Amino acid sequence: MDLGPHAVFIVAAYAGVTLAVAALIVWTRLDARRVAKKLADLEARGIRRRSAGPA
């Protein structure tokens, strides 16, 4: 596969996008864990969500 004279730019662009998407995936997973821990802590203290209905 010949990418021509712009091969360095093309490869760098794909690498940059790959790193950005990977970073977003990692950030989303870490944030989901943080929120889940915070919700579990609140529920353990007896604070319920309004959408859960009456206790």
C-alpha positions in Angstrom: 0.0 0.0 0.0 1.5 3.3 -1.1 0.4 6.3 0.8 2.4 8.7 -1.4 4.3 11.7 -0.2 1.8 12.4 2.6 2.3 9.1 4.4 3.7 10.7 7.5 0.7 13.0 7.9 -1.8 10.2 7.2 -0.2 7.8 9.7 0.1 10.6 12.3 -3.6 11.5 11.8 -4.7 8.0 12.3 -2.5 7.6 15.4 -3.8 10.8 16.9 -7.4 9.8 16.4 -6.7 6.4 17.8 -5.1 7.9 20.9 -8.0 10.4 21.4 -10.7 7.7 21.1 -8.7 5.4 23.6 -8.4 8.3 26.0 -12.1 9.0 25.8 -12.9 5.3 26.5 -10.6 5.2 29.5 -12.0 8.5 30.8 -15.6 7.4 30.5 -14.9 4.1 32.3 -13.1 5.8 35.1 -15.9 8.4 35.5 -18.5 5.6 35.5 -16.7 3.9 38.3 -16.4 7.1 40.3 -20.1 7.8 39.9 -21.1 4.3 40.8 -19.0 4.5 44.0 -20.6 7.8 44.9 -24.1 6.4 44.3 -23.3 3.3 46.4 -22.0 5.5 49.2 -25.1 7.7 49.1 -27.4 4.7 49.2 -25.4 3.1 52.0 -26.0 6.3 54.0 -29.8 6.0 53.3 -30.0 8.7 50.7 -32.2 7.4 47.9 -32.9 8.6 44.3 -36.2 10.3 43.7 -36.8 8.0 40.8 -36.6 5.0 43.1 -40.1 5.7 44.5 -41.1 5.7 48.2 -39.0 3.7 50.5 
